Amino acid sequence: MKFIHHDTLIKFQGKPDRRFYCAFLSYAVLLLGGALFLAISGKHHAGEKIYFYVDFCTAAMLVWFIEKSFRTQPLEKHVTAFRGGLFVLFNALIIIMAGALNLLSLESALLLSSLLLVPAMMLIILSFNHFIKYINVNYKSVVDLSLTDELTGLPNRRFLNMKLREWEKQPATVCVADIDHFKRINDTFGHETGDKVLTNLGLILTTFITESVFIARSGGEEFCILLSDRVETERVIHAIKAAMTLAYNDDINVTISAGVAYKRKNDPFTHVITNADEALYRAKLSGRNRIVVATEA
């Protein structure tokens, strides 16, 4: 099966509502065709003809763009006001062309077209604000998806790397936590059960996330916890471990091993994470279900 994905947010490939689409095209072709016929068959000064043809070309471009806007389904509601503003502008140009053809006095044509510019600009501004809001909502959704682990709902490794760069120049504590015997859970009860365990732990860990405590799923059954120097590190880490130690059902008891390392202001995170990983390894070797601090290992 071929995987289909879309690399653009809006495409002009929808099927327009035939009633409005045909009505608009008929209206535009009738007015532009009639105006062009009068311009060719009538006698007008050279200046008036140039004035008319410039406005005629502008109106024709508006017709083309409005016609294109009808094809933005299923997102047409986001451009309806914009299309309405362009339609009003189109009519303002028709009035100006009528003035150039001496069907209206130039003064009357300018007055009427000026009056139409106000609602046209209001509609365009309104649609622009709605469109920006729509773009921002979709952008936020995409960013959230790209930075969130789908299974646990926690920040993912990409988000973790961003946070590490953000906290690079400040003291912090790194805790690397790993589910004990997680492979055994998968092998014995199946990957679906393992996924449910991870999902439950993700829900638990989410409750601990604050501005000073950042928790991400760094990969597999491993979680990385960053704590700023504004929190009681030891208390929070033990609280997190206690919350992650649970009886999933009668057959599965989840325990956690963790390695902790402290980062001074100018220490690189790569070195601190390595120390935390080594402490985690020692916690595994010494029997699991415990916390080992790198400075004490």
N, C-alpha and C positions, 0 to 999 in steps of 0.2 A: 504494500500500500504506500502510495506516495504521500509524504508529509507536505501539507500546504501551509505556508505562512505568508503573512502580509508585511511588506517592508515600508508601507506608506500608511498614514493615518486616514487620509481622505483620497478617494479616487473618483474621477468624473466618468464613471462607467455604469451608473444606475439607469433605470428606466423611468423617465419622467412621467408625471401625471398628464395623460394625453389631453384632458380638457383644458387645463391652464396652459400647457405647453403649446398646443395648437392655437388657442385663443390669442396668446401673446405673439406668436410668430405671424399670425394673420393680421393682427393689429399693426405690428411693426412693419411688415412688408407693404401693407396698404398705405400707411402714412409715408414711409420712405419712397415707395414707388410713385405715389402721387406727387410728392414734393419734387422728386427728380424729373418727372414729366413736365411739371410746371416750369422748372428751371430751364429745361432744354428748349421747351416750346415758346417761352415768353422772352420778352426783350428786357434785359436788365443791364445795368452798368457793370463794367469790369470789376469794380470794387465789390459790388453786391454779389457777383458770381463767386469771387474768391471767398468772400465771407460765408456764402451758402455752402460751398463745397467742403470747406474746412469743418463746418458744423455737421455736414452730412456724413463725412468720414468718421467723426467722433461718435455720432449717433449710431452708425453702423457697427463700430467697435463695441458700443454698449449692448447692442442687440446680440452680438456674438457672445459676449461675456455672460449676459443674462441667460441666453440659451444654454451655455455651458453649466451655469449654476443649477439648472433643473436636473442635472445628472449626478447630483451629490447624494442620492439615496444610498443608505437609509439615514443619512445625516442631514437631510434637507432642512429640518427645523432650525439648524444652526445658521443657515444662510438665508432664511426666508426674509428677515428684516433687511438684510443686506441687498437682496434682490429687489425688494420693494423700494429701497433708496435709489438704486440704479434705475429702476423703472420711472421714478419721479424725475430723475435727472434726464432721462431720455425724453420725457414729455417737455421738459424745460427747453431742450435743444430743438424740439419740433416747433415750439412757439417762436424761438429765435429765428429758425429758418423761415417761418411764416412772415416774420418781419423783414427778412432779407428778400423775400419774394413780393413784398408790398401787399401781402394779404392782411397784414396788421400794420399799424403805425409803429415805427421803431421804438417810440416811447412806451407804447402799450405792451409791445413784445418784451422789452427789457423789464418792465414792471411785473408782468405776469411770471416771467422766468425767474426773477429774483424772489418772488413769493414762494415759488416751488422749491427753491434751494434750501429754505429753512427746514421743511419736513424731510427733504432728502438727506440732509446732513444729520438730522436727529436719528433717522433710521439707520444710517451707516454707522454712526457712533454707537448706537445701541447694539447693533449686531456685532460690532468689533469687540465691545466689552463682553458679550455673551461668548464669542468665539475664543477670546483669551481665557475666559474662565473654563471653557470646555478643554482647551489645550492643557491648561495647568492641572486639571483634574486627571486627565489621561497621562500626563507626564508623571504626576505623583504616583499613579497606579503602577506605571512601568518601573519607576525607581524603586518603589516598595517591593515589587516582584523580584527585581534584580538583586536586592539586598536582603531578602528574607529566605530562610530555609523552608522549603515547601512542606516538609514532613512535620517539623517541630514548631514552626511559626517563629523561631528565634532568628536573630541576625545570622547571616551566613559568613563564610570565610572571606568573601569580598568586603563585606561590611566590617568584619574584624580587622582586615588590613587597613581600611580607612581610619578606624578608631586608633589603631596603633600609631599611624602617622600623626594623628591629631594629638595624642598624648605623649609623643616622643620626647618632649622637653620638660616633662614633669615627673615627680616621683609617683610610683604606683606599685601595686602588687599584682602579680600574675599567678592565677591558679589554673592548672590543667587537670580536669576531672575526667575520669574514664569509667564506664560501666564494667563492673567485674563479670567475667565469664559471659560476655554478651554473645560471643560466637556459639557458646553452648546453648543459649536460649534460642538462637536462630536454627541451629541444627536439630534441637530436640522438639521445638514447638512450631517451627516454621518462621519464615521471614515476615509474614503478616503479623504474627504475635510480636516479633521484635520491633516492627514498625509502630505497633500500638504502645509498646513500652516507651519508645523514643517520643512519641506524641504526648504521652502523659507526663514525661519528664520535661518536655518543652513547655507545657502548660504550667507546671510547677515553677520552673526557672523564670518564666516571664514575670511572675509576681515579685521577683527580687530585683528586676532591672529598674534603675533610677539614673539620675544624671551622674552619680558617682560610682555606680555599679553597672558594668556592661557585661553581658553574657552572650556568647555566640556558640553555635554548633560548628566546631572547627573541622569536623570530618568524622564519618562513621559514628561510633559511639562515644566520641570525645567532645568535650565542651571546654571552652576557654573563658575564664572569668577574669575581668580586669576591674580592679578596685582602686579608686583614687585614695590619696592620703587623708581625705576628709571623713572617711568611715572607719569604724572599728573593725579592722581587717579580720582579726582572729574570730570575733563573734559572728560576723557575717558569713565567713567561709564555713564555720561549723554549723551554722543554721542552714546553709544551702545543702551541705552534705546530709544533715539530718532529714531535710525535706526530700532529698533524692533517694534516701534509703526507705524502701517501701515494699510491702507485700502486694505484688501485682495480682496474684490469685493464689489458690491453695498450693500450686506447684512452683511458682516463680517468686523468689525474694530478690529484689534488686538492691545491690550494694554498690558503693562508689569508692574508688581509690583516687587520691588527689595529690598532686605535687605543687608546692608553693614556692615562689621566688620573689624577692623584693627588688624593686628597681629604684635606684637613686636617680636624681634629676638628670644627670648626663649619661647614664648607662644606656646602651642600645637595647632595644626590645629583643633583638635577635639573640643576644647573649642571655637575657633574663628568661626568655622562653625556653632556651636550651637547658638552663638550670632547672626550670620547673619540670621539663620533660624528664630530666635525670632523676629528680625527686619523685616523680610519678613512677618511674621504673623501679626505684627502691621500695616504694610503697607496695608495688605488685610483688616484688621478691620477698618482702617481709610478711606476706600473708594476706594482702588486700584488705579492703574495707577500712582504710585508715588514711590519714593526712600526714604527709612528710614535708617538712620545710627544707628548702635547699641548703640553708646555712647550717642546719642541724644534721644533714644527711651524712 
